[in-house]
């Protein structure tokens, strides 16, 4: 867990899915600007002083730079971590 996440009292054991259970990691760091612009569009859910606005660019990359998924049925190589949601479907 990052130092910043720890300062914000983010407990990875109660938030999200354990790293060991994640089968697919998609690197979205090139799209973080758009992701945070979209987050800011939800003014009724995320106020002006939301913790989302408190992160530096490097902290955003560390905490939000990957989208994670868990496959329920493997069609490729079970046990291998994937980086492509469409692998084997093309």
C-alpha positions as CSV (number, residue, x, y, z in Angstrom):
1,X,0.0,0.0,0.0
2,X,1.3,3.4,-0.8
3,X,2.2,5.9,1.8
4,X,-0.5,8.3,0.6
5,X,-3.1,5.6,0.8
6,X,-2.0,4.9,4.3
7,X,-2.2,8.6,5.2
8,X,-5.8,8.6,3.9
9,X,-6.7,5.5,6.0
10,X,-7.4,3.4,2.9
11,X,-7.4,-0.2,4.0
12,X,-6.8,-2.4,1.0
13,X,-8.2,-5.4,2.9
14,X,-11.7,-3.8,3.0
15,X,-11.6,-1.9,-0.2
16,X,-11.7,-3.8,-3.5
17,X,-10.3,-7.2,-4.3
18,X,-7.0,-8.8,-3.0
19,X,-4.2,-8.6,-5.5
20,X,-3.8,-12.4,-5.5
21,X,-7.4,-12.8,-6.8
22,X,-6.9,-10.3,-9.7
23,X,-6.3,-12.0,-13.0
24,X,-6.1,-9.0,-15.4
25,X,-4.4,-5.7,-14.9
26,X,-4.9,-3.0,-17.6
27,X,-2.5,-0.1,-17.6
28,X,-4.6,3.0,-18.0
29,X,-2.0,5.6,-17.0
30,X,-2.1,7.2,-20.5
31,X,-5.8,7.9,-19.8
32,X,-5.7,9.2,-16.2
33,X,-6.4,12.8,-17.3
34,X,-9.7,11.6,-18.9
35,X,-10.5,9.3,-16.0
36,X,-10.2,12.2,-13.5
37,X,-12.1,14.6,-15.8
38,X,-15.0,12.0,-15.8
39,X,-14.8,11.6,-12.0
40,X,-15.1,15.4,-11.7
41,X,-18.4,15.3,-13.7
42,X,-20.1,13.6,-10.9
43,X,-20.5,16.7,-8.7
44,X,-23.5,15.2,-6.7
45,X,-21.3,12.3,-5.6
46,X,-17.9,14.0,-5.5
47,X,-17.7,17.4,-4.0
48,X,-15.2,20.2,-4.4
49,X,-13.2,19.0,-1.5
50,X,-13.1,15.3,-2.4
51,X,-10.0,13.3,-1.7
52,X,-9.7,12.6,-5.4
53,X,-8.5,16.2,-5.9
54,X,-5.8,15.9,-3.3
55,X,-3.5,13.5,-5.3
56,X,-0.4,14.5,-7.2
57,X,0.1,13.1,-10.7
58,X,2.5,10.4,-9.5
59,X,0.1,9.4,-6.7
60,X,-2.8,9.2,-9.2
61,X,-0.6,6.9,-11.4
62,X,0.2,4.7,-8.4
63,X,-3.3,4.5,-6.9
64,X,-5.5,4.7,-10.0
65,X,-3.2,3.8,-13.0
66,X,-4.5,0.3,-13.4
67,X,-8.0,-1.2,-13.9
68,X,-8.3,-4.6,-12.5
69,X,-10.5,-7.5,-13.3
70,X,-11.2,-11.1,-12.1
71,X,-11.9,-13.7,-14.7
72,X,-14.6,-16.2,-13.7
73,X,-13.7,-18.7,-16.3
74,X,-10.2,-19.0,-17.9
75,X,-10.0,-19.8,-21.6
76,X,-6.4,-19.1,-21.9
77,X,-3.5,-20.1,-19.6
78,X,-5.0,-20.5,-16.1
79,X,-2.7,-19.0,-13.4
80,X,-1.1,-16.4,-15.8
81,X,-1.8,-12.8,-15.2
82,X,-3.3,-11.1,-18.2
83,X,-3.0,-7.5,-19.6
84,X,-5.6,-7.8,-22.3
85,X,-9.3,-8.3,-21.7
86,X,-9.8,-9.6,-25.3
87,X,-7.0,-12.1,-25.4
88,X,-8.2,-15.3,-27.1
89,X,-11.3,-13.6,-28.5
90,X,-9.8,-12.0,-31.6
